[in-house]
């Protein structure tokens, strides 16, 4: 074995220019795959995190009727005895955190400007754990229970000319259709870094929201985070049974994978990009295939001689594959190093998509960061070697087919 | 010609190698062509819808409206539209003129409500600029000055209403007083422009003007030109002629589409570059190998008096030919894929409504478009760049001394 390795090594170094050129394509391919992968995963991860934190939770429990008209945020289709539901959910194994929320629509009006925005009633202490709420506050402080206060998004504040300490007048319809109003003091300004949220969301204490909307002891949704997000569909099904123990399906627990398009979109993108990575590596491996073929043909005599001296076919194949593996190894190593460096850069600096995304409804971070992960680098590295070796299979088989006598005749 | 036929024969000597080499460049070009077709198709489709349903070719606002247009400031409306429109109608370049009032509304069925946009149009003049009249899918367009609304199909779906049902529009007048009006749905609009289908409640202009205390004012005047390519010159002319207003072209108003398409484009270019880079290394590698493989031949050719320059030429020609084959296959493959996207489109409608407004004016199916210029560019690019990357290995090949090259025989 050691002999074969040494043999392969020497062969690699025999024509260094050719080796470098064929390694170059694998190197670039590995580099590109690693940084593209880490950037796209980072981007999707950020979108999913935002979606989970701001909207779906890992599981969200709502009134069954609410689902039919979710876009309109129907306050009267709420969760009545929500404390009981909270208790049930809290006692379910696998649940990390449970918090109630009230979402309502407001046509916000200030100084002649009209904008539809979302008000969200929250329990600030629970949200602290749910979405690191105080870290998102860029000015002032988080709201407190029992106070008529609000936290507004950074772009919301800009659009309406609000500063910390200003008063935000909220006029809206209660669950029963009458008009109700409240003056909220702006306690702080938050930023999720996503225009769709920062532009049109304000948070207020949930008890005051219940009062404003005339739904005492009721909430519109229960937000659940799990210890393991992948178990969400299973736990959601379990919660459905527990919450509706009385029989009729009144409330519905839905896993984040089943809500909206985010999960679907993510899976689609994942497979599409995986195909692209494979294609890039596939084409890069052609170069190895060509090089190895040529190397094998060039050495017909040598191989014939080796065989005549008793080298077995499997050893001949082994040498060729080892040679490709050696080229693949070094090329992938450099590629992985470069790709890792770029993906590290992307994970720190990010790419700003700028103001163009402000009008977009979907919560997309305005600055996208890559996700630097040793796993991607390692897998990219292994893929580079794997594709190199696979590409050498044909030339290896060809080499094994040389007849000693024929190969030697040419001398 | 000799070099040409030599190079031509050479590429078929090891067809398998040639094949794998040009496959990579073919694939790179195919990706470029189909992505370009898709992205341009989406852009052009969006622009067409913006012009046909939202902006016309030229739009006139009252001074200061544009900056605040997302807030629908009714106090910044054009007080004397008739006078301006009369002036514009006289101009030769103009095909049609109309005026609209856009206003923010909450649409309600008495139980739930959704934010939407009120679009007040002139039933007689609107079709001279816009195509809304043709987009009525169910029910009928306004006849005369009767009350009623046309509703985007997406909104109708949300409220589960049909033609003949009633909805309430909650809004505020120019003087900030609340106003609620019940209207019968006259028709449903299907434009495949999300700004209309998901958001618009269309209402006759005079009814809206009464309800909003507009006193004959409008928020915009829209113009369709006979020759759309002269839009910028006409804008210049109008802005000199009419004072106290902002004159904008549809391009100014389509900025959101341009911004998103730019970021998408850079992403596709990244993938294209990755594939092409690898393809080019492949070509370079193939030529280098061919050069080594033919050491003896080169020696013979050189010994017989072939100039170094010619040897380089021969190999560069070989690279160009591989590029040519790759480009032909790539352009054919790309055109075929582009054809599929043009004919059938890619259907995203199952998730578009969830995603909401992303700037693009499409409610689901994205179509590609033919871009002969791009296909030609891709083709030339494939050939030229393949030739360029062959120069280095060709140079190495030509540096071999005839004696050295022959020594191995």
HADDOCK unambig.tbl for C-alpha pairs under 7 A between the chains (distance, minus, plus):
assign (segid A and resid 21 and name CA) (segid B and resid 285 and name CA) 6.06 0.50 0.50
assign (segid A and resid 22 and name CA) (segid B and resid 285 and name CA) 6.51 0.50 0.50
assign (segid A and resid 25 and name CA) (segid B and resid 278 and name CA) 5.37 0.50 0.50
assign (segid A and resid 25 and name CA) (segid B and resid 281 and name CA) 5.99 0.50 0.50
assign (segid A and resid 32 and name CA) (segid B and resid 274 and name CA) 6.77 0.50 0.50
assign (segid A and resid 72 and name CA) (segid B and resid 112 and name CA) 6.02 0.50 0.50
assign (segid A and resid 72 and name CA) (segid B and resid 113 and name CA) 5.72 0.50 0.50
assign (segid A and resid 72 and name CA) (segid B and resid 114 and name CA) 5.50 0.50 0.50
assign (segid A and resid 74 and name CA) (segid B and resid 112 and name CA) 5.91 0.50 0.50
assign (segid A and resid 113 and name CA) (segid B and resid 71 and name CA) 5.33 0.50 0.50
assign (segid A and resid 113 and name CA) (segid B and resid 73 and name CA) 6.81 0.50 0.50
assign (segid A and resid 114 and name CA) (segid B and resid 71 and name CA) 5.60 0.50 0.50
assign (segid A and resid 115 and name CA) (segid B and resid 71 and name CA) 6.47 0.50 0.50
assign (segid A and resid 116 and name CA) (segid B and resid 115 and name CA) 6.21 0.50 0.50
assign (segid A and resid 260 and name CA) (segid B and resid 354 and name CA) 6.06 0.50 0.50
assign (segid A and resid 261 and name CA) (segid B and resid 351 and name CA) 5.81 0.50 0.50
assign (segid A and resid 261 and name CA) (segid B and resid 354 and name CA) 6.33 0.50 0.50
assign (segid A and resid 280 and name CA) (segid B and resid 275 and name CA) 5.89 0.50 0.50
assign (segid A and resid 283 and name CA) (segid B and resid 24 and name CA) 5.71 0.50 0.50
assign (segid A and resid 283 and name CA) (segid B and resid 278 and name CA) 6.95 0.50 0.50
assign (segid A and resid 284 and name CA) (segid B and resid 278 and name CA) 5.78 0.50 0.50
assign (segid A and resid 286 and name CA) (segid B and resid 20 and name CA) 6.37 0.50 0.50
assign (segid A and resid 287 and name CA) (segid B and resid 282 and name CA) 5.24 0.50 0.50
assign (segid A and resid 287 and name CA) (segid B and resid 285 and name CA) 6.86 0.50 0.50
assign (segid A and resid 290 and name CA) (segid B and resid 17 and name CA) 6.08 0.50 0.50
assign (segid A and resid 356 and name CA) (segid B and resid 256 and name CA) 5.77 0.50 0.50
assign (segid A and resid 356 and name CA) (segid B and resid 259 and name CA) 4.88 0.50 0.50
assign (segid A and resid 356 and name CA) (segid B and resid 260 and name CA) 6.31 0.50 0.50
assign (segid A and resid 357 and name CA) (segid B and resid 260 and name CA) 6.87 0.50 0.50
assign (segid A and resid 360 and name CA) (segid B and resid 357 and name CA) 5.59 0.50 0.50
assign (segid A and resid 360 and name CA) (segid B and resid 358 and name CA) 4.60 0.50 0.50
assign (segid A and resid 360 and name CA) (segid B and resid 359 and name CA) 6.35 0.50 0.50
assign (segid A and resid 361 and name CA) (segid B and resid 355 and name CA) 6.96 0.50 0.50
assign (segid A and resid 361 and name CA) (segid B and resid 356 and name CA) 5.46 0.50 0.50
assign (segid A and resid 361 and name CA) (segid B and resid 357 and name CA) 5.20 0.50 0.50
assign (segid A and resid 361 and name CA) (segid B and resid 358 and name CA) 6.26 0.50 0.50
assign (segid A and resid 362 and name CA) (segid B and resid 355 and name CA) 5.68 0.50 0.50
assign (segid A and resid 362 and name CA) (segid B and resid 356 and name CA) 6.48 0.50 0.50
